[in-house]
Amino acid sequence: MNEPRAYAAAGVDIAARSKFAKSLPGILAQARRPEVLSDAGPFSGLFRLGDTYRDPVLSASADGIGTKVKLHLAADRLDLCGPDILGHSINDILVCGAEPIFFLDYIAGNGLTTEQKLTLVEGVARACAEAGCALLGGETADMPDVYAPGEFDLAGFIVGVVERDRIIDGSKVAAGDVMLGIPSSGLHTNGFSLARKVLDICNGEPMEETRRRLEERPAVLGGGSLGEALLTTHRPYHRQVGPVMERIHGMAHITGGGYVENVPRILPEGVTAEFDTTAWPVLPIFQLIQQRGEISSEEMYEVFNMGIGLVLMVSPDDAEAVQAAIPEALRIGRVRGWTGRPVELRGL
């Protein structure tokens, strides 16, 4: 049949979608685990827990990477979307002690080429393989009239597992605990709506102008480009934290909402997390955003991670051992008795 296809004219090309789908089994195979019982194609993915665990509890989380996708698209670095969504998702289940076992992605857009879709899924598959997490399946949706032509969004759904008696829920956190921070690589995947506005990038200008602005090299970045600083991917921390998991009382993933919103999610009643903000270096990209946006320090720590991606709360007796296992971990504060607020940021 060579007649024009009505569905394709409406923005959904079934022939192109079929071609894309045929590539998926090979891509998913890059991130396969022995427990996976299904290949790409069936209506659902199958994963067998087996008898490895004594009393397994599943941990699940869903998230996206926000408006950072606009920068990925402008820089033609869709391959970085996978590491970003995996890093974010892994950390969200890590804080309860879970190891990642499988992941599903959801890509929705308007007018993405088959090559762009493949780049996105291959990036997710590579990130899954590096994390030891199966890419069990996903969905790619063409949604004309919902998204502007050429634009898209990416969401991820991760499932992990933790033994019930090893769940980290913050109940062991107590006054006197030491807070250790593991450095971030940059913005990770949060705060990009503010960053884009302040830096005037992906802010309504033509694509070619966006690319020019991504090449800017402000002095504060020490020779690096704005694009390099903004596109640095979200660090996953499960490899570093895994060996010392049993020593940890609580963990907070510093994402959207910064310290004020994320840290209280792991605190029991009656304690305050007191941070010494002078105990770690603020990354240059945050300095640039604050300077150009004339943003108060208080708001910066409410929006961004400011250089710390994961906060660990440990007994003073274990702090030295945890730092020996994770040499980059810094002492950034302490847990103390209730001060009237769940989080105190000293040194601003």
BELNORZI-V284038 format. One record per pair of residues at least 6 apart in sequence whose ideal C-beta (glycine too) atoms are under 7 Angstrom apart, sorted by sequence separation. I is the first residue (numbers start at 0). J is the second residue. If there is no record, write none. Layout:
# BELNORZI-V284038
i = {I I}
j = {J J}
This chain:
# BELNORZI-V284038
i = {71 127 195 196 216 266 288 299 322 6 37 48 92 127 195 216 254 321 37 71 186 201 216 217 220 253 313 36 71 200 215 252 36 89 106 124 214 215 251 262 289 311 35 36 123 213 251 27 34 68 200 213 214 34 106 200 212 213 251 24 34 88 251 285 24 34 250 23 64 67 104 249 258 85 311 285 64 104 64 285 285 312 64 116 281 282 307 62 102 281 62 280 198 279 60 279 62 102 60 99 101 102 60 100 101 102 103 105 109 99 100 102 103 104 105 106 107 109 58 101 103 108 109 119 107 194 58 109 77 85 108 109 110 58 80 84 107 109 110 78 82 109 111 77 81 85 89 109 77 80 81 85 108 258 259 79 108 185 186 257 78 81 82 107 108 257 300 77 81 85 106 107 188 256 257 185 187 257 106 184 257 184 262 104 105 184 279 297 104 183 253 278 296 278 279 102 103 278 46 102 253 46 102 181 229 253 228 253 275 101 252 253 274 275 99 100 181 274 100 250 251 273 99 100 250 272 273 98 250 97 98 221 272 273 97 220 249 97 219 220 247 248 270 271 92 96 189 190 248 270 271 95 189 247 248 270 271 88 92 187 219 220 246 270 271 89 219 269 276 84 88 96 271 272 274 276 277 96 217 271 272 273 274 275 276 84 95 96 246 271 274 275 276 95 176 236 271 273 80 94 95 236 234 246 246 266 172 171 172 243 263 262 263 167 169 262 243 167 242 243 68 167 259 68 258 68 239 258 46 46 63 64 63 198 44 63 197 44 62 61 62 172 198 19 26 30 172 178 194 197 18 22 26 29 61 172 197 29 169 174 178 19 27 30 39 60 169 170 173 185 15 19 26 30 35 59 169 172 186 10 29 59 180 185 35 87 32 57 58 87 30 31 58 30 57 58 30 56 55 56 83 130 27 55 56 52 54 53 54 193 52 54 56 48 190 190 186 187 19 67 183 187 65 183 64 65 67 182 183 66 182 183 65 66 182 180 181 73 181 66 11 180 10 70 69 178 179 10 73 9 178 179 73 74 176 177 73 176 99 176 177 74 98 179 73 172 175 177 179 93 179 93 181 90 182 86 87 89 90 181 86 93 181 86 89 96 180 83 86 179 180 82 83 85 179 79 82 179 180 74 179 79 177 178 76 178 178 74 94 177 178 93 94 176 94 176 70 175 70 174 91 173 174 90 172 174 87 94 90}
j = {77 133 201 202 222 272 294 305 328 13 44 55 99 134 202 223 261 328 45 79 194 209 224 225 228 261 321 45 80 209 224 261 46 99 116 134 224 225 261 272 299 321 46 47 134 224 262 39 46 80 212 225 226 47 119 213 225 226 264 38 48 102 265 299 39 49 265 39 80 83 120 265 274 102 328 303 83 123 84 305 306 334 87 139 305 306 331 87 127 306 88 306 225 306 88 307 91 132 91 130 132 133 92 132 133 134 135 137 141 132 133 135 136 137 138 139 140 142 92 135 137 142 143 153 142 229 95 146 115 123 146 147 148 97 119 123 146 148 149 118 122 149 151 118 122 126 130 150 119 122 123 127 150 300 301 122 151 228 229 300 122 125 126 151 152 301 344 122 126 130 151 152 233 301 302 231 233 303 153 231 304 232 310 153 154 234 329 347 155 234 304 329 347 330 331 155 156 331 100 156 307 101 157 236 284 308 284 309 331 158 309 310 331 332 157 158 239 332 159 309 310 332 159 160 310 332 333 159 311 159 160 283 334 335 160 283 312 161 283 284 311 312 334 335 157 161 254 255 313 335 336 161 255 313 314 336 337 155 159 254 286 287 313 337 338 157 287 337 344 153 157 165 340 341 343 345 346 166 287 341 342 343 344 345 346 155 166 167 317 342 345 346 347 167 248 308 343 345 153 167 168 309 308 320 321 341 248 248 249 321 341 341 342 247 249 342 324 249 324 325 151 250 342 152 342 153 325 344 133 135 152 153 153 288 135 154 288 136 154 154 155 265 291 113 120 124 266 272 288 291 113 117 121 124 156 267 292 125 265 270 274 116 124 127 136 157 266 267 270 282 113 117 124 128 133 157 267 270 284 109 128 158 279 284 135 187 133 158 159 188 132 133 160 133 160 161 134 160 160 161 188 235 134 162 163 160 162 162 163 302 162 164 166 160 302 303 303 304 139 188 304 308 188 306 188 189 191 306 307 191 307 308 191 192 308 307 308 201 309 195 141 310 141 201 201 310 311 143 206 143 312 313 209 210 312 313 210 313 237 314 315 213 237 318 213 312 315 318 321 236 322 237 325 235 327 232 233 235 236 327 233 240 328 234 237 244 328 232 235 328 329 232 233 235 329 230 233 330 331 226 331 232 330 331 230 332 333 230 250 333 334 250 251 333 252 334 229 334 230 334 252 334 335 252 334 336 254 265 309}
